Amino acid sequence: MLRRVISGLIGIQLGLFSSIAVLSPVRGEVEARAAAAPQGELRPEASPPPVQEAQIHALIQRAEALFRHGEAAYRRGDFVRAREAFDRAVDVILEARVNVSAYPQLLAYYRSLIERIHAYQLEAAMQGAEFRQQYEPSLLEELAKIELGREDIEAGERETEEITLDFPVTITPEVRQFIHYFTRNPKGRATMEVGLRRAGRYLELARRIFQEEGVPLDLVWLAQAESNWRPHARSPMNAQGIWQFIPGTGAKYGLRQTSWLDERSGLEQPTRAAARYLKFLYERYLDWPLALAAYNCGEATVDRAIAASGYADFWYLHRHRLLPAETRNYVPIILAIIAIAKNPERYGFSDIEPEPTLEYEVVPVQGPIDVRLIAEAVGTTPEHIRDLNPELKRGYVPLGESYAVRVPVGTGEQLIALLERVPVGNRDSWRIHSVAEGETLQSIAEEHRVSAEEIARVNDLEPQVRLPAGTRLIIPTSVRRRPLESVPGVELTRLSVMRLTIRVRPGDTITRIAARYGLSAREIARLNGLSPRAKLRAGQTLVLAVPSERVKRSSASRTSSRTRSLAPARGRRLAHRVRPGDTLLEIANRYEVTVADLRRWNRLSGDLIKPGQILVIYRQ
């Protein structure tokens, strides 16, 4: 994808960067400049517009400030905010209109930034902290390292069998070299086999959408080169999903990216976005290899190469090394993969059994709701629901948000019926239990640590009823809570449930914190995405859910600067200053309002907010 780079400690190759201000994005201007060049003459590449030293310094300062915010969040144990701040620090450099490799000071800083972030990632991983969303390496990270052997190169020069695709393209020796690599080289063949198997899950969906968008069906195999068909594939530069969209391009094509949802990792939406982006690139260049090249390195890089050479022809640009090395390999790799995938038997892959197609139906749900409840309602595992809904980053839909959840075919009505029995406000904590042979209300109650009487009441049963195997029971998970008069530094107004942020003390465990606040260790662990036995670090922050009816206003002298009022007084107009790392969703949850309300009160058209911005909030 645009500006994908590999070199330094995690392999970032800065040669892919190019100024996006050099050429007009209008194809006609590129064509006019290309037509003006003498045929066969290679013109020197145009220089990017100069950037003042002060601008470079300001760019570094902005990135460094964000990095420092991330560093501070990391030291507090707030790994989510740390990851977001680190990502934004990198984005400041990547999204700047400057050729990074042309400025030694910026180049050195960028490499240093990546190395420092990577060091924190390694430290967090060793501590078992949830510092970053789990993802799998992008296949392009591996493909970029391919070194063709002499046998591959000679085979590419020698082989002449006819290969046809469903779009006009020249099959060159470079393509045949990669065909040989993917069929004869053990590592290349293993990569190809994995992709051919996994493609079975998504191929039918991709072909349908590409056909609807008017894009050649063979190009669905772009997904194999990008990610090997893995929704959670992510590059070091934050390109993500089957189609490897970076945040900016994903947003441009309507893919939502919030603290709980990243549609770049989804199924239908990013596939349609990829088809539309490819179609846009083809209409720009009227050449599919050039469109594929631009998908990899960006339109600006391709435009500059065309303007420098006078030729709008990928293979000419390839021969004269006017495109980044990764892109020069990227296009022949895709064409080789397509050739093999169209005729696997011809290349010795006849024994590959594709994985079954993902089949599902869609049910609209309203948050808060946990995927575990959905899985229990439809009789499958949470892992299967996550596979069907890979864009859900944290395994739940939060309060005030709606989502079209995918569930196994034939289970949609069952989900709707069971959810109607669970109060909306409890769908992120209550559970559904399928009765096994020999179980009783009492044994089930003991397993879930609730009373048998409460289970009977919620399910409209007699306390001594005999339960047939297979009966589905709603389990109203509850916890013992002591009054919070003794909790220091909390000033809260009356709400059904309050969320507190606390700081872990030396020697604290989740069990000790649960006892201190009269809560359940399991519930604290669930709220924070941890195991109940997870080791905590002093200074780490945890979120607690506290019942408001047990909260009493503490004296002002006991109010700590590390806690805050989570619910302003009734009817009050508030002003919230956006901090680095804030999102609309987090702010909405903090003040118990909806994202839609925040947008309406502040005349926001989307989710973009900036540090220092003032948001108006009303409490009724």
Secondary structure, DSSP 8 states (H G I E B T S, - for coil): -TT---BGGG-B-GGG---TTSS-S-HHHHHHHHHHS-TT------------HHHHHHHHHHHHHHHHHHHHHHHHT-HHHHHHHHHHHHHHHHTSSS-GGG-HHHHHHHHHHHHHHHHHHHHHHHTT---S---EE-HHHHHTT----HHHHHHHHH-------SS-----HHHHHHHHHHHHSHHHHHHHHHHHHHHHHHHHHHHHHHHHHT--GGGGGHHHHHHSS-TTEE-TT--BTTTTB-HHHHHHTT--B-SSBBGGGSSHHHHHHHHHHHHHHHHHHS-HHHHHHHHHH-HHHHHHHHHHHS---HHHHHHTT-S-HHHHHHHHHHHHHHHHHH-GGGGT-TT---------EEEEEESSEEHHHHHHHHTS-HHHHHHH-TTBSSSEE-TT-EEEEEE-TT-HHHHHHHHTTS-GGGTTT-EEEE--TT--HHHHHHHHTS-HHHHHHHTT--TT----TT-EEEE--------STTSTT------SEEEEEEE--TT--HHHHHHHHT--HHHHHHHTT--TT----TT-EEEEEEEGGG-----GGG--TT---SS--TT-EEEEE--TT--HHHHHHHHT--HHHHHHHHT-SSS---TT-EEEEE--
